[in-house]
Amino acid sequence: MNTRAALPKVCIALGLATVDKLLEQAEKEVAAGERFLEFRLDYLTRPESGVKAVSVFLAKHPDVSLLVTCRRHQNHGKYNGVIEDQMKILDAAIDAGAHAIDVEIETAEKTSARLEHMRAKAHLIVSWHNYEGTPPLEPVLRRMMAVPADAYKLVTTAKKPSDAAKVLALQKAHPKVPMILLAMGEVGFATRVLCNAQGSIYTYASPNSVEGTAAGQISARVLRQLYRIDKITKAAKIYGVVADPVRHSLSPTVHNRAFQARRLDAVYLPFLVQPTHLKDFLTLCESLPVQGFSVTIPHKLRIMRYLDVIDPLARRIGAVNTVWKKAGKWRGTNTDAAAVTKPLAKRVKLNRSTVLLVGNGGAARSAAFALADAGAKVVLTGRNPDRVRALAKMCGAEPMLREQLDGKKFDALVHATPIGMWPHVNECFFDGDVPSDVVFDMVYNPLETELFKKAKAQGAEVIPGLEMFLTQAAQQFEIWTGESAPMSVMEKAALEALK
């Protein structure tokens, strides 16, 4: 029988088809320093065989806390047996040394007396999962607390940003109730990082080399090393990047490393926000609360309607990429503009140059106004002629159709579209030659885009998008924190991530 010591803060969920594979992966996690594992016996071809796996593993690693789950298929698990057999497996797992068991509420309500007996020997976690969305959670918690347990696990599916806020708010409303609170899916990612700091007894992580058991899980290594979940506190300042898609963004890596270098109690998260959910995201910001965020595709224009103060340059550009809160008001600026002109000014005299700008979105708007302010003659092109003409009229540029570029040469070229961005790495705006000997590609993932390779093959001087990205990110860091940005740390983090 195991002692009732507190469970560690990160649980690695292991769901594999055979005992051999389960034990092999468990050994890898222990070798990586993990001390809290979940054995999903329902994933095994023969779930009852998992009991022996428990005893074999714990005989070798008595210092590791082991949680055992055998969820029935009626509750989105993989076990096809009846409740009586499910209970026998869990009871045997406890006798084999398991420190805790997870029992879904649907089973727990029917076996509460038996579970009370089992609870005398191991931690009992009663769980509830919703794979469709995030309904009101107070009634769910009341239902669960009718079954005595050591902790209550509530897992929803986040469909919009405020769902994550709703999940985390439950712990704040019941600070003395031991809970594990998570929202599945990429939209709910913030809950996996913040739940411990907000009071959850632990969070879940995926193994380092195999697929996790729930949507949105990431490895414990990333949770600890990048997001520092063992160190951030409940008072930590929260920042992030708002985008759709957001998975590819380097910003979490770069800014979290910068926070770490300056020893700040802060964390930077990727927020997947669909175009129709931008207002809802502001609800999440007020709940957590978020102190500031980066804005990228497709929100740079739309975010302006939700801000209290916008600096003159950003308003003239009509695009914001940096937001922060000061004196209770949301403020916006645009750090992309200077991040375009600074690298270019090192290569050409902008006030004597004709610059071809490709694009018509938020990034292109920033570049167009910045280049015009620097005295450059701007020629604008893109895939949408109507939007190109509209932007050209706003910033005094010359619109030009793609087919009109043939045979022309420019002093510099700035590419400000997502063409060539991961995962569409083989795409390029130009089918033929690139019409400049100085090419600035704003895309930074991958480091060498198809445009980058084509321009380099022509002998052009290429300015990688990473240079712009780091310049604007440094300005964001300084706006948010009031401290100088650790540029070398940020660059190193970005290069490591891109590799």
C-alpha positions, 0 to 999 in steps of 0.5 A, spaced: 500 500 500 502 506 498 503 513 502 498 518 501 503 523 499 501 529 494 502 528 487 507 531 483 505 537 478 505 534 471 502 528 469 505 524 463 499 521 460 501 514 457 496 510 452 499 505 448 496 498 445 501 493 449 504 492 455 511 492 452 510 499 449 507 502 455 513 500 459 518 502 454 515 509 454 515 509 461 522 508 462 524 513 457 519 518 461 523 516 468 530 517 464 528 524 462 526 525 469 519 525 470 516 522 476 508 522 475 505 517 470 498 515 468 497 508 465 491 508 461 490 501 461 484 502 457 488 503 451 491 496 452 489 490 447 488 487 454 486 492 459 487 487 465 494 485 463 496 492 465 495 490 472 502 486 472 505 492 468 503 496 474 507 492 479 513 491 474 514 498 473 513 500 481 518 494 483 523 498 479 521 505 480 518 505 487 519 513 487 515 514 481 507 516 482 503 512 478 496 514 476 491 508 473 485 509 468 481 504 465 475 509 462 469 506 459 468 507 451 461 510 453 465 515 456 470 516 451 475 511 453 477 505 450 475 499 455 469 495 452 467 491 459 462 492 464 463 497 470 464 491 475 470 488 471 472 495 470 472 496 478 476 489 479 482 492 474 482 498 478 482 495 485 487 490 482 492 496 480 491 499 487 493 492 490 499 492 485 502 499 488 498 504 484 498 511 488 492 514 484 486 512 480 481 516 475 474 514 475 469 517 470 463 520 474 458 516 470 462 510 473 463 513 480 456 515 481 454 507 481 460 505 485 461 510 490 461 505 496 466 501 493 470 507 491 470 509 498 473 503 500 478 503 494 480 511 496 482 508 503 488 505 499 490 510 494 488 517 491 481 517 488 480 522 482 473 523 479 473 525 472 468 528 467 470 530 460 466 534 455 468 533 448 463 538 445 464 544 448 464 548 455 457 548 458 456 551 465 461 548 470 458 549 477 452 544 476 457 539 474 462 540 480 456 540 484 454 533 481 461 530 482 462 533 489 456 528 491 461 523 490 467 523 496 474 524 492 481 526 493 480 531 487 475 532 481 478 533 474 473 537 469 476 537 462 472 541 457 473 542 449 474 550 448 471 552 442 472 560 443 477 563 448 473 565 453 471 557 454 479 557 457 477 563 462 471 559 464 474 553 466 480 557 470 475 561 473 472 555 477 478 554 481 478 561 483 470 560 485 472 554 489 479 555 492 479 549 497 476 544 492 482 540 490 481 540 482 484 539 475 482 543 470 483 543 463 480 545 456 482 541 450 484 543 443 488 548 441 484 554 443 484 551 450 492 551 450 492 556 456 489 552 461 495 547 460 500 552 462 496 556 467 492 551 471 497 549 476 499 557 478 491 558 478 490 552 483 490 546 480 493 540 483 497 538 477 496 538 469 497 533 464 503 533 459 504 528 453 510 523 452 516 526 449 516 521 443 509 518 442 502 521 441 498 524 447 492 522 449 488 528 449 487 534 444 492 540 445 497 536 450 504 538 449 510 535 452 513 536 460 519 538 457 516 544 453 511 546 459 517 546 464 523 549 459 519 554 455 513 556 459 516 555 466 510 552 469 514 550 475 516 557 476 510 562 474 506 564 480 498 566 480 501 573 480 505 572 473 503 577 468 500 574 462 502 576 454 501 572 448 500 572 440 493 572 437 493 569 430 489 564 426 493 559 425 498 560 431 501 553 432 507 556 427 509 562 431 516 563 434 513 568 438 512 564 445 519 561 444 522 568 443 519 572 448 519 566 454 526 566 453 527 573 454 522 573 460 527 568 463 533 572 461 530 578 465 528 573 471 521 576 470 514 573 473 511 572 466 509 568 461 507 568 453 502 564 450 500 562 443 492 564 443 488 561 437 483 566 435 478 565 429 476 572 426 469 571 429 472 570 436 476 577 437 472 580 441 471 574 445 478 574 446 478 580 450 473 577 455 479 572 456 484 577 457 480 581 462 479 574 466 486 572 466 488 578 466 492 578 460 497 585 460 499 585 453 499 581 446 502 581 439 497 581 433 498 578 427 494 574 421 489 576 420 487 580 426 492 587 425 486 591 422 480 588 426 483 589 433 483 596 432 476 597 433 477 594 440 482 598 443 481 605 447 488 608 445 491 607 438 498 611 437 498 616 431 502 612 426 498 605 427 492 609 426 495 612 419 497 605 417 491 602 419 494 596 423 496 594 430 501 589 431 502 590 439 497 591 444 498 593 452 494 595 458 496 601 461 491 605 466 486 600 465 486 602 457 487 597 452 493 601 447 495 599 440 501 601 436 505 598 430 512 596 431 512 592 424 514 599 421 520 601 424 522 593 423 522 594 415 525 601 414 531 599 419 534 593 416 533 596 409 536 603 410 543 599 412 543 596 404 539 602 400 538 610 401 531 609 402 529 617 400 533 615 393 530 608 392 524 605 388 521 599 392 517 594 390 512 592 396 508 585 395 502 585 399 496 588 401 494 586 408 496 588 415 504 587 414 504 590 407 500 596 410 505 597 415 511 597 410 508 601 405 507 607 410 514 606 413 517 606 406 513 612 404 515 616 410 522 614 409 522 618 402 522 611 398 518 611 392 513 605 393 510 601 387 505 596 390 503 589 387 499 583 390 494 577 388 488 582 389 488 588 385 482 591 388 485 591 395 492 593 392 489 599 389 486 601 395 492 601 399 496 604 394 491 610 394 492 611 402 499 611 402 501 614 395 504 608 392 503 606 385 499 600 384 502 595 379 499 588 376 503 582 377 504 581 369 506 589 369 512 587 373 516 583 367 522 586 365 522 591 371 527 592 376 527 595 383 532 598 388 529 593 393 523 589 394 519 587 400 515 581 400 509 582 405 505 576 404 504 569 407 506 566 401 512 561 402 510 561 410 510 554 413 507 549 412 506 552 404 514 552 404 514 551 396 510 557 394 513 563 391 509 570 389 514 570 383 514 565 377 520 567 374 526 572 376 525 576 382 526 583 380 531 586 385 538 585 387 536 587 395 530 582 397 527 583 404 522 577 405 518 578 411 516 571 412 521 568 417 518 560 418 522 557 414 528 561 415 530 560 407 523 561 404 523 559 396 523 567 395 529 567 399 533 561 395 531 564 388 533 571 390 540 568 393 541 564 386 540 570 382 546 573 386 541 578 390 542 580 397 537 577 401 534 580 408 531 574 412 524 575 415 527 573 422 531 580 422 524 584 422 521 579 426 526 580 432 527 587 431 519 588 432 519 583 438 524 587 441 520 593 441 514 589 444 518 586 449 520 593 451 513 596 451 511 591 455 516 590 461 520 597 461 526 593 460 531 593 455 530 586 450 536 581 451 537 581 443 542 575 443 538 571 447 532 572 443 535 571 436 538 564 439 532 562 441 529 563 434 534 560 431 534 554 435 526 553 434 527 554 427 532 548 426 
